[in-house]
Amino acid sequence: MVHPRMGTPLTSAPDVALLEPPGFLMLNYGLATPTVTLAAHVAYGALIGAFTSLAR
């Protein structure tokens, strides 16, 4: 279930560039990745919470 070009510690990319593994909390993609993901989850939860409070 992993992308076929995802790199691992056991592989190298002599001919074809591999995708970097995301690592813990996807920190290998930059510090902004978990920050933006958390902010999006909070915004989504607030939006859904606002809609459900109006529906009562």
C-alpha positions in Angstrom: 0.0 0.0 0.0 3.0 2.3 -0.2 3.8 4.3 -3.3 6.2 2.3 -5.5 8.7 5.1 -5.7 8.8 5.8 -2.0 12.3 5.6 -0.7 13.4 3.5 2.2 16.7 3.2 4.1 17.4 0.0 2.0 17.0 1.6 -1.4 18.9 4.2 -3.4 17.9 6.2 -6.5 20.6 5.9 -9.1 18.3 6.4 -12.1 14.9 7.5 -10.9 14.3 10.0 -8.1 12.4 8.5 -5.2 9.9 10.2 -3.0 11.2 10.9 0.5 9.5 9.0 3.3 7.3 11.3 5.3 8.8 10.4 8.7 7.3 11.2 12.1 4.4 13.7 11.8 5.6 14.2 8.1 8.4 16.4 9.4 10.6 15.3 6.5 8.3 17.5 4.3 9.0 20.6 6.5 7.9 22.0 9.8 4.9 23.7 8.1 3.3 20.4 7.2 2.2 19.3 10.6 1.4 22.9 11.6 -0.9 23.4 8.6 -2.4 20.0 9.0 -3.3 20.8 12.7 -4.6 24.2 11.8 -6.8 22.7 9.0 -8.2 20.1 11.4 -9.0 22.8 14.0 -10.7 25.0 11.3 -12.7 22.0 10.0 -13.8 21.0 13.5 -14.9 24.6 14.2 -16.9 24.7 11.0 -18.6 21.4 11.6 -19.3 22.4 15.2 -20.8 25.7 14.1 -23.1 23.9 11.6 -24.2 21.3 14.1 -25.0 24.0 16.7 -27.2 25.8 14.1 -29.1 22.6 13.2 -30.4 22.1 16.8 
